[in-house]
């Protein structure tokens, strides 16, 4: 399946992904600047992405813990999610997210 990343500069990067992969892994494999400091343990917000509105409603609802982590992210939008919490399924061909223009390095509090 295809996943599209829109960089902070507006460039579209397309990646190949498999069902069951976490979006964070796919993003890092194509060089997206998603740190994932906590290695997917939902203890940071360095993998924050903004999901395209047409895809956002199709995702399972974010947990309360994910919402709490998003409160710490820079540049949060209504359709923000943590890439480590998005598990790709076969129905997500063409899934599109934007990489925020600003980020916060959780290691530098």
C-alpha positions in Angstrom: 0.0 0.0 0.0 1.0 3.6 -0.5 1.4 6.2 2.3 2.0 9.9 1.5 3.9 12.3 3.7 3.7 16.0 3.1 6.8 17.7 4.5 6.8 21.1 6.3 8.0 22.5 3.0 5.0 21.1 1.0 6.9 18.3 -0.7 5.0 15.0 -1.2 7.0 11.9 -0.3 5.4 8.5 -1.1 6.3 5.4 0.8 5.4 1.7 0.4 4.0 0.1 3.6 2.6 -3.2 4.7 -0.5 -3.8 6.7 0.4 -4.1 10.4 3.3 -1.6 10.3 3.2 1.5 12.5 3.2 4.8 10.6 6.3 5.9 12.6 8.4 3.0 11.2 7.3 3.8 7.6 8.0 7.5 8.1 11.5 6.9 9.5 12.3 4.5 6.7 11.8 7.3 4.2 13.7 9.9 6.2 10.8 11.9 7.7 12.0 14.0 10.7 9.9 12.0 13.3 12.2 11.3 16.2 10.1 8.8 18.1 12.3 9.3 21.1 10.3 6.9 23.3 10.5 4.2 20.6 6.7 4.0 20.3 5.9 3.7 24.0 3.7 6.9 23.9 5.9 8.7 26.4 6.8 11.6 24.2 5.3 13.6 21.3 8.2 13.6 18.9 6.3 11.5 16.2 3.4 14.0 16.0 1.7 14.2 12.6 -1.3 15.9 11.2 -3.6 13.4 9.5 -5.5 14.5 6.3 -9.1 15.3 7.4 -10.6 12.7 5.1 -8.5 10.0 6.8 -8.8 11.2 10.3 -12.4 10.1 10.9 -11.5 6.6 9.6 -8.9 6.0 12.4 -9.7 4.5 15.7 -10.2 7.2 18.3 -7.1 8.3 20.2 -6.7 7.0 23.7 -6.7 9.4 26.7 -2.9 8.8 27.0 -2.3 9.7 23.4 -4.4 12.9 23.8 -2.3 13.8 26.9 0.9 13.4 24.9 -0.5 15.5 22.0 -1.0 18.3 24.6 2.8 18.5 24.7 3.4 18.6 21.0 4.2 21.7 19.0 1.9 22.8 16.3 -1.1 20.6 17.2 -4.1 20.7 14.9 -7.6 19.2 15.2 -6.5 16.1 13.2 -3.2 15.6 15.1 -2.1 12.1 16.1 1.0 10.3 17.2 2.5 8.2 14.3 3.5 5.5 16.8 -0.1 4.9 17.5 -1.3 4.5 13.9 -1.2 0.9 12.8 -1.7 0.6 9.0 -4.4 -1.7 7.6 -5.0 -2.9 4.1 -7.8 -0.3 3.7 -5.4 2.6 4.2 -3.9 2.7 0.7 -3.2 6.4 0.0 -3.2 7.4 3.7 -1.8 11.0 3.9 -0.3 12.9 6.8 1.5 16.2 7.1 4.7 16.6 9.0 4.4 19.7 11.3 6.7 22.6 10.6 7.8 22.8 14.2 8.7 20.1 16.6 9.8 19.7 20.2 12.8 17.7 21.2 11.6 16.0 24.4 15.3 15.3 25.4 15.8 19.1 25.8 13.2 20.1 28.3 
